[in-house]
Structures are given as structure tokens and as C-alpha cells.
């Protein structure tokens, strides 16, 4: 697997061994956060920690990204960022996932739509500012 991923085999083996050693015994429950965690890793895995020791093993390249935030920057209807005093900050606009709208539940599929709508609003407002 290391060769397919173009990783040093010894480093991959060390990393997997360290992870496996950190998995704390306990019941695994895929239906809810089960508290089955790791100890001694940074950052720790808080739930659903299972050892990586049973074939077949699969690996995929992963890129990190922020998909959305719970909270985020406050904006007005013109996509202007609103400061702590409740007034727009001159020249500062925001659109997409850095803006605040989701505070409890995430309605799936809305992230691209928000970026498109408020990206256009922010662009128009910034162009005429």
C-alpha cells in the first residue's frame, strides 16, 4: 500500500502502529458517538476509533477543507460583514461558507447555493462601493 500511495513504507508502518496502540478498548457503536477514542495522539480521535489491522485495506487521497461553519461572520442583505456594534464594516464583504447561517442543523446541499447567491451580491456591492 505504501508504494501505491507513494509513501515511505517504514513511516506508514510506524504511523499505523502508533495509531493502533492509541486506540482505547471499549464498545464500538456506529449509530451514535460511542466514546471509543484514542489516547496519546494529537489531535485525539473522540469516537469510533478502530484499529487498522484487518485486510483488505483501502486508501484514498484526502484534501482538507472547511465545508461550512456553525456561526461564522455576520452579514447583511448586501453581503457586507457586520461588526460587533451591528453596523457594516466599510469595504468588507463575505459570501459562502464563512458567513453565519447554520447554528444548529445543516440543511444539506445549500452550501454551493449560498456561495453563488451571496458571491454575486458581494461582487456587485464591492464593485459599486
C-alpha positions in Angstrom: 0.0 0.0 0.0 2.8 2.4 0.8 4.2 2.1 -2.8 0.7 2.8 -4.3 0.4 5.9 -2.1 4.0 6.9 -2.8 4.8 7.0 0.9 7.8 5.7 2.7 6.9 2.1 3.9 8.6 2.4 7.2 6.9 5.7 8.1 3.5 4.3 7.1 4.1 1.2 9.3 5.2 3.4 12.2 2.2 5.7 11.9 -0.3 2.8 11.7 1.3 1.1 14.6 1.2 4.3 16.8 -2.4 4.8 15.9 -3.4 1.2 16.7 -1.6 1.4 20.0 -3.5 4.5 20.9 -7.0 3.0 20.4 -8.7 2.6 23.8 -10.6 -0.6 24.4 -14.4 -0.2 24.6 -17.6 -1.0 22.8 -18.0 0.3 19.2 -21.4 1.7 18.2 -21.7 3.2 14.7 -25.2 4.5 15.5 -24.1 7.2 17.9 -21.0 8.8 19.3 -19.6 5.9 21.3 -16.7 7.4 23.2 -14.3 4.8 21.7 -11.3 7.1 21.4 -7.6 7.3 21.1 -5.2 8.3 23.9 -1.9 9.9 23.3 -2.5 11.2 19.8 -2.6 14.8 18.7 -5.3 15.5 17.8 -7.1 12.7 19.5 -9.9 10.8 17.8 -13.0 11.1 20.0 -15.4 8.4 18.7 -15.4 5.3 16.5 -11.7 4.6 16.8 -11.0 1.1 15.5 -7.6 -0.4 14.8 -6.3 -0.6 11.3 -5.3 -4.3 11.2 -7.7 -6.3 9.1 -7.4 -6.7 5.3 -8.5 -5.6 2.8 -7.1 -2.1 3.5 -8.0 0.7 1.1 -6.6 4.2 1.0 -7.7 7.3 -0.8 -6.1 10.7 -1.2 -7.8 13.4 1.0 -7.6 17.1 1.0 -8.7 19.1 4.0 -11.3 21.9 3.5 -13.8 23.8 5.6 -17.2 22.8 4.2 -19.2 25.2 6.4 -19.1 26.8 9.8 -21.7 26.8 12.6 -21.8 30.5 13.2 -19.4 32.4 11.0 -19.3 36.1 10.1 -22.5 38.1 10.4 -23.5 39.7 7.1 -26.4 41.9 6.0 -28.6 41.6 2.9 -25.9 43.3 0.8 -23.2 40.7 1.9 -21.4 43.3 4.0 -19.7 42.0 7.1 -21.4 43.4 10.2 -19.2 44.3 13.1 -19.8 43.8 16.9 -21.7 47.1 17.0 -24.2 45.9 14.4 -23.0 48.1 11.6 -21.3 47.1 8.3 -17.5 47.3 8.2 -16.7 49.5 5.3 -15.3 47.6 2.3 -15.5 44.2 3.8 -17.8 41.6 2.1 -18.3 37.9 2.7 -20.0 35.1 0.9 -20.3 31.4 1.1 -19.3 29.2 4.0 -17.5 31.8 6.1 -20.8 33.6 6.7 -23.1 32.7 9.5 -26.4 31.0 9.0 -26.2 27.4 10.4 -26.4 27.5 14.1 -28.0 24.1 14.9 -28.7 21.9 11.9 -27.2 21.8 8.4 -29.7 21.6 5.5 -27.7 19.5 3.1 -26.9 20.8 -0.4 -27.2 24.5 0.4 -23.5 25.4 0.6 -23.0 25.9 -3.1 -26.2 27.8 -3.5 -25.3 30.2 -0.7 -21.9 30.8 -2.3 -23.4 31.6 -5.7 -26.1 33.9 -4.4 -24.1 35.9 -1.9 -21.0 35.8 -4.1 -22.9 37.7 -6.7 -24.4 40.1 -4.1 -21.0 40.7 -2.6 -19.4 41.2 -6.0 -22.0 43.7 -7.1 -21.8 45.6 -3.9 -18.0 45.7 -3.9 -17.9 46.8 -7.5 -20.1 49.8 -6.7 -18.5 50.7 -3.4 
